[in-house]
Amino acid sequence: MAALSSSVSSRSYRSGYSASFSPVKSNRHRSLSFLSASPRGLDFHDLCVRFQSKSARASVSMQDGAIVTDSNPTENKSSHKGLKDEVLSVLSQDAAKVGAESDGQNKSTVSITVVGASGDLAKKKIFPALFALYYEGCLPEHFTIYGYSRSKMTDVELRNMVSKTLTCRIDKRANCGEKMEEFLKRCFYHSGQYDSPEHFTELDKKLKEHEAGRISNRLFYLSIPPNIFVDAVKCASTSASSVNGWTRVIVEKPFGRDSETSAALTKSLKQYLEEDQIFRIDHYLGKELVENLSVLRFSNLIFEPLWSRQYIRNVQFIFSEDFGTEGRGGYFDNYGIIRDIMQNHLLQILALFAMETPVSLDAEDIRNEKVKVLRSMRPIQVEDVVIGQYKSHTKGGVTYPAYTDDKTVPKGSLTPTFAAAALFIDNARWDGVPFLMKAGKALHTRSAEIRVQFRHVPGNLYNRNTGSNLDQATNELVIRVQPDEAIYLKINNKVPGLGMRLDRSNLNLLYSARYSKEIPDAYERLLLDAIEGERRLFIRSDELDAAWSLFTPLLKEIEEKKRIPEYYPYGSRGPVGAHYLAAKHKVQWGDVSLDQ
């Protein structure tokens, strides 16, 4: 596989020459490396042809409105000599020796280190996602995976642990066992402290043995608590960075608790990394239906003209889980549902939904538009927020515990496990449109969806046939992110018969019925993007700042005033206050309508 650039997505180089200008910061110094062509890439002649094309284009000029080219052979010879000098000037000393090096040295390799390899996230999500990428042939020919954590473990023990969580694609089970064995042979383990430069230096030596003189590209996935992010980044940057390829670090949320702590974390990380080396992962952005948002909107003429306040009455982002904290209360109690779900997952989806058409699909163009949305948002008012906490409930002879019954949760905790909020975007497209968010634990169902409720038909001829509840006759576009991924549009139509009776029906795209291919896990897409240097679905630092600026004042007011949450039974639809909030903005929650 061609070398992967940290500044340009390598997807554009898959079939040819690959150059990487990869900033690697070690001891606060950055190295600039120009990688040679791969054996499957272009030779020196191809490089010359590419530069010649560029030179030829540059020689085209306009004279009195006519296009002319310079055909002077003498000057062509001079330009060819200059061309050769130009090509040679950009080739590094290593690249100039390509012809004399072996094939093994001429190729690049990717080393993926999962920091915190013994944790649940690594076992349940990261290693299975890496195996799925390998199974689908998405990883480069040369790659190595290292688990790094404080636990004492051998390579064999790591492989046994990882093998218990690996699954194969439905449509390719024939060689599953063989693929799994091959993958596990690429997995190794190194025990060390997260703040020990010496232990990371030992890891560096092991990585170099596997890299075997190839161009080394290194990815570190920080699956560890946020309080040790900086220590691990410092050690990885100064003691285990690549010296001739790229080095990237995936940082798992949470990214701080408020604007101040988030800014401090970013500042500390940037002491050792550049912004383009930091990949802040929000796995919801890797969900198939979230990825499809821009496709749905920008490639379908029927939707793009409707995507504004003129036709959309409100937009709802709904997240619900049918289980409580289940022993994770110690972690959750420090953050709460607003930080855990709203400030990142739902707000990121909102920004993707509401952004203007980007100049291109380039990562920076998309992220620029998302930042504009976040900066256009009106400060959240406390009166536009409802918080709740689930309480004990007995149903069918089974007693479900309250949030504070969790032994890891402090007694008397006021941390919300449910929140609903009304947000507004003060720009020309969305002025006055309520964007409602709702997220909670221990609710009646598990789901994540986006609901777009359109305005009522003006002067509707069929009002007498639809009854007094106009909301029941309103068109609604539903994007169900999980489970049972689907996109469906609610329309009104006539019931067959002699009379005139209207019915509400769905134009339904159910993914499981339409596509036989298994939908990849979000971590698979995001890991592949990080390896290839594609930043479109990762959060930039100014995005993070804008998101925290929106929620920090609200969180401080709730916590400083010790606002008491509204209690709701485990397994219910949440606090009654959420329905009053929707009614205040003349909205009805789509997930509780009669046709659900």
N, C-alpha and C positions, 0 to 999 in steps of 0.2 A: 504493500500500500504506500502511496506517495506520502512524503513528509507532510505533517499537518501544521498549518500556520496558526499562530495565536492571534493574528490580526485580520486574516482573511479566511473565510470559510473554505475548508478544503473540498467541500462538495463540488466547487467549480473546477477543481484540479484532478478529479478522480481518473480522468482518462488521459492525462498528460503531465506536462512539466509541473513541478511543485516547488515553489520558493517560499521560504519561511523567514520573515523578519521577526524573530520571536524575542521579545524583551524578557530576559530572565534576571531577576534581581537577586543577587547574593552579596551579603555584606554591603548592601546599599549601592552596589555597582551593577550596571546593566550591560549585558553583552549582546551584540548584534551579529547574528549568524545568517549567512546565505547558504541555503542547502542545495546540494547538487541534484541533478536530475536523477530520477530512479531508473533502474534498468529497463522498466517498461515505458519510461518517459521519453523525452526528446534528447537527441544527441546534439553535438555542437553545431552541425549543419542546420538542424531544425531551429536552434536558437538564432542562427544567423538569418534564416528565412523569416522568422518572426520579427526580428529587428529590421530586416530589409523592408518588410511590409510597412512597418511603422515609419521608416525613413522615406519610403516612396510616397506614403500619404502626406508626409510633411513637405515633400517637394511640390505637391500640387498647389497652385496659386491662382489667384483671380487677376486677370488683366482686361480692363474694359468690359467686364461682364462675362468674359470667356474663361473656361477652365483650361489651363495649360500645364504641361509637365516639362521638367527640365530633362532633356535627353542628351546633354553633353557627355560623351563617353569619358572625357578626361576627368570631369568633375565626378562622374560615377565611380571611377577608380578611386578617386580621393575619398568619396563617401564610403566606399567599401572598406578602405583602410581605417577610416574613422569608426566605421561600424564594428570592425574586428576589435579595435581598441576599446570601444564602448562595452562590448560583450565581456572582454577580458577584465575590464575594470570592475565589473560587478561580481565576478566569480571570486570567491574566497580561495585561500591557499588550499584548503581541504577539497573544495570542489574541483580545482585544477588537477588534482591527483586522481580523479575518478577512474580514469582509464587504467591506472596502475593498481587500483584497489580490488579486492575480491568482491564478489557479489554480496556476500554477507555484510561486509563493511559498508557497502554502497547503499543499503536499505536503511529505513528508519524503523524504530520500534516504539511502542507505547507501553509505559509502565504505570499501572493503576494501583495506588496505595489507598486502601480503605482504613482510615484512622478511626479506631473505635470498632474494630472488626468483631468483637465479641458481643456487641450490643444487639438489641432486637431489630433496630432499623437495618443494620448491615445484614443480619441473618434472613430477615423476612422480605426485604426489598432490594438492597443493593446487589448482593451476590446473585439472586435469581434474575435480576435485570441484566447483569453482565453475562450470565449464561444464555439468556434469551437472545442477546445481541450476537453472541458467538454462534448460537444455534442457527440464526438467520444469516450468518456470514457477513455481519456488519462490522466486526472487529478486524483490525489489520492483520496481515499474515504473521507478523512478529508482535506479540504482546505478552506481558507478564502481569499477574495480579498478586499483590502482597496485602495480607492482613496485618495490621499493626495495632496493638493494644497492650495494656499493662498485664493482662492475664498470661500466665505461663502456658504455653501450648506448642506442640510440634506441628510440622507441616501436615503430617498424617491426621492429627486431631482436628486441625482446621478443616481439612478436606472432608472428614466424617461429619463435622458440624454443618458445613455448607451443603453437603449432598442431601441432607434431610429436607431441605427447603427448595430444591431445584425441581422444576417441572418443564415438560416439553410442549411444543406447539401441537395443537390438535391435528393439524394436517401433515405432520412430519414425524410420526411416532416410530417409524421403522428403524431408524438409526439412533434412537434416543440414548440407549445405554452406551453406545460407542462414543457419541458426542459428549456425553457427560464425563466419561473417563478422560477423554482428551482435554476437556476444559479443566477438570480437577488437577491434571498434571501441570497446568499453568499457574496453579494457586499455591502460594507459599506464605509463611508466617514469620513475623519478627516481633519479639516481645520488647517493649521499651516504655519509658515514661514519656508523657506528652510534652514535658518541658526540658527534656535532656538533649542537648546538641550532640553529645557523645553517642547516644542511642540512634539518633537520626543519621549520624555519620556512619555507623555500622550498617544501617539500612542502605545508605548510599553505596557502600561497597558491594552489598549483595545485589543491588539493582544493576550496578555496572557489570557484574559477572554475567547476568542474564542478557544484558544489552550487547555484550560481546563486540564492542567497538562500533556498533551501529550508531546512527544519529538518534539520540535519546529524547523522547518526549514524555513528560511526566505529569500525571494527573493525581492530585491528592483529594480524596473525599473526606471531609471532616464530619464524621458521624459521632460527634462528641458533644457534651454540654457546652453552651456558649461561653461560660466563664473560663474555659481553657482554649478557646479558639486562637487567641493571639499567641499564646505560648507555643502551640503546635505549628502555627504559621511561621513564627520566627525561626523555629528549629528546622522546619522543612525548607524554608527559603535560604537560610544561611548554611545548612549542612547537607541538604539532599536535593538541591535544584539541578536541573539539567544544565550542562555547560555548552551544549551545541544545538539544542532544540528548544521547545517551549516548555514552560512550567505553568500549570494552572491549578487552582484550588477551588473546589466546590464547597460552599458554606451552607449548611443546613439551617433553616429557621429555628428559633426566633432570632431576628436581627435587632437585639435590644428590647427594652420594655417601653421606651418612649423616645422622643426626639433627642434628648440629651444623651441617653445611653447608646442609642443607635449611632449618633454622630461620633461619639467617643470610640465605638467599636470600629467604625469605618476609618477613622483617623489612625487607629492603632494598626489595622490591617495594612494600610497604605504606607506604613513605615517599612514594610518588607515586600509589598506587592504593588504592582500598578493596577489601575482600575480594570484594564482588559485582561488581567490574570485572575480576577475575582469573579466567580460564578455563583451568585446568590440564588439558591434553588427554591422555587415554590412549586411543589409537584403538581398542584392543580392546573398550572399553566401547560403541563404536558398531557392533560386529559384530551382524549380524541375529540370530544365535542367542543371543548374550549379552543382547541387548535382549528376546528372547523368554523369558528365564529366569523373570521374575516373572509373565508371562502363563501360562506352563506350570504354574507352581506355584499361583498365587492364583486362577486362573479355572477350574481343573479339580479337581472334588471327589475324583477318584480319587488325586490326588497329595498334596494338602495334608495329609491325615491321616497319610500315610506319611513325611512329611518330618521325621523325628526319630530319635534313638538307638534307639527301640523297634523300628524296622523297617529302618533303614539301618546296614549293617555298616561301610562305609567309603566315602569319596568321593575320586576321583582327578582331578587337573587335569594334563593331559599336553600338552606343547608340544614339537614336534620340527621341525627343519629339516634338509633333505637336502644342505645346502651349508655351507661354512665361512665364515670372515670375508671371504674374497675381496677383499683390499685394504683392508678397513675395520678391520683389526687394530689400527691406532693408536688409533682411538676405542674399540673394544671392550675393549682391554687395560686401559684406565683404569677400566672398570666391571665387566666380567665378567658371566656369565650370571645370577647371582643378582640383581644390580642391574638388569640389562637386561630381564629377563623376570619373575622371581619376585616381586620386591618391588612391582612395579606391576601388570602385566597379570594374572598368576595370582592375586595376593592380592585385587585388586579384584573379580575374578570370584567368588572364594571368599566375599567379604563379601556380594555380591549373592545368592549361592546360600544362604547360611546365615542371613541376617537374619530377624528377626521380621516379622510383617505390619505394614507402616507404616500410620499413621493415614490417609494418603491417598497419591495419586501425586504430590503436590507434591514438588519437588526437595529441600527441606529435611527433610521427613518421611522420605524414602528415605535421604538421607545421614545423618540421625541414627541410623537403624537400622544402617547400615553401620559407623558409628563404634563402636556398642555391640559389634558382633561383633569388631572389631579390638582393642578394649580388653579383651575377654574371653579373648583368646588367650593360651595358656601360653607362656612364654619358650621359644624354640627351643633344644634341646640339641644340642651338636656331635655327639654320638653318634647323633643322629637325622638326620644330614645326610651325604650322599655327594657328593663333587665329582670331576669327571673332566676330561680334556683329550684331544682327538682327536690321534692320531698318523698317520703316513704309512701308506698301505695300497695294495697293488696288486691290482686285480681286473679280470679280463677283458683283461689286457694293458695296462690303464691305471693309472698310478700317481697316487694322490691325495696332496696334500701334507699335512704335519703343521701344526698351528696355528703352531708356531714357525718354520715355513718361510716364512711370510708376512713379506715384507721390512719391513712396517710394525710387526711385533711384536718387542719386545726379545728377544734370545737368552736362553734359560733362563727365560722367563716362566712363572710358576706360576698364571696367571689361569685359572680354570675355564671351560671351554666347555660343561660339563654339570653339572647339580646335581639331586639328588633329596632331598626332605625330608619328614619326618612332622610335621604340626602338629596341635594340639589346641585345641578351644574349651571352656573351662571354664564352661559355663552349663547350665541345666536341660535344654535341648533336645538339646545335642550332647555332653554329658559322656561321655568314653571313646571317641568315634568318631574314628578316624584320618582326617585329611585329608592325602592324599599329593600332593605336587607333583613333577613331573618335567619338566625343560626342558633341551634340548641342541641343539647344532649338529653338522653333519656326521654325522647319523644315517641310518638306512636309509630313512626316509620323511619327507614334510612333512605335518604335521597338527597340529590343535589340537582337543582334545575334553575333555568332562567325562564321567566315568563314575561312576555311582551304583550300588554293589553292595549289594543287599539281603541281609538275614539269611537263614539256612537255614530251611526250613519245619520247625517243631518236630514231631517224631513223624511224619516224612514216610512215608506208606504205600508210596511207590514207590522207596525207597532201593535195594532190590535190583535195580530196573530201571535205575537211573542209575549204578550202579557206586560205587566207593569215593571218587571225586573229587567231593565235594559242591559244590566251586566251579563245576564244569561244569553243575550243576543249579540254580544260584542265579540268580534274576532280576537283570537288570542294565539300567538305563536309561542310554542313551548319547546325549549331545548333541554332535554333531560340528560344531564352529564353522567349520572349514575343513580341506581343500577339500571340495567336494561336500556342502554343508550338509545335515544330516539329523538327525532325532530317531528313535531306534528303541528298542524295549523287547524284551529277550530273555525269552522264556517257554518253558516245557516243554509239549510236547503229544505225543499218541500218533501214532505212524507208522501210516498206514492198513494194515490187514491183520488176519489172524486172531490173530496173536500180540500180546503186550503189550510193545512196544518204544517207548521214549520218545526224542524228538528235541528239540533246542533250536532254536527258530525266532525270527524277528524280526517284530514288528509295526512296520512301517517307514513313516516319513514322510520321503521323499526330496524335498527342496524342488524340484529341477529337474524332477521328474516331476509334482509336485502343482501348482506355480505356473509359469506361462509367463513371468511378469514377471521381468525381470533384477533381482537383488538389489543394492541400492545399496551403494557402497563406504562403509566406516565413516566416512571423512572427510566424505562428503556429509552424513550425518546430524548429525555433530558441528558442522560449519560452520553448518548451518541452525539448529541449537539455539542456537549462540552468537549468531547474528544475531537470533534471536527472544527471547533472554534466558532460555532454558530451561537450567537448571544441573544437571538430574538426573544426567546422564552425565559431569559434570566433577567433579574432585576438590577437596574443600574443604580448607582448611589443617589443620584438626584431624584429618581423615582421613589426610593426609600425615604428620603428626606420629606418629599411632598406628602407621602402617605402618612408618615408619623405626624407631620404638622397638622393634618386634618383630625387625627384621633387623640393626640396627646392632651389638648385642653379638656376634652370630654372625659377622658380617663382620670385626669387629676381631680376634676370636680366630683366625679362619682366616688373616688376613693377618699379624698380629703373630707368630704361631707358624710362619709360612711352611709351612703344611700342603701337602704334596705331593699333587697330584691323581692319581687312578687313570687310567692311559692306556687308551684304547680305539681300535680301528681306525676310520679314516674309513669311513663307510657302514655301521657296525654298529648294534646296538641299544643301545649305551652300555656303561658299566662294569658288571661283574658285581656289584659292591657294591650297586647299586640293587636287585637281586633279593634280596640278603640283608637289606636294609633293609625291603623289603616283607614278607618272611617273618618278620622279627622282630615285626612287628605283625599277623601272621597274615593277610596280604593277598597276593593275586596280581595283578600288573599286568594290567589288562584288555586292553592293546594287544598283549600277547604270548601271549594265550590261544590254544588250538588252533583255535578257530572263527573266527579273524580272516581 
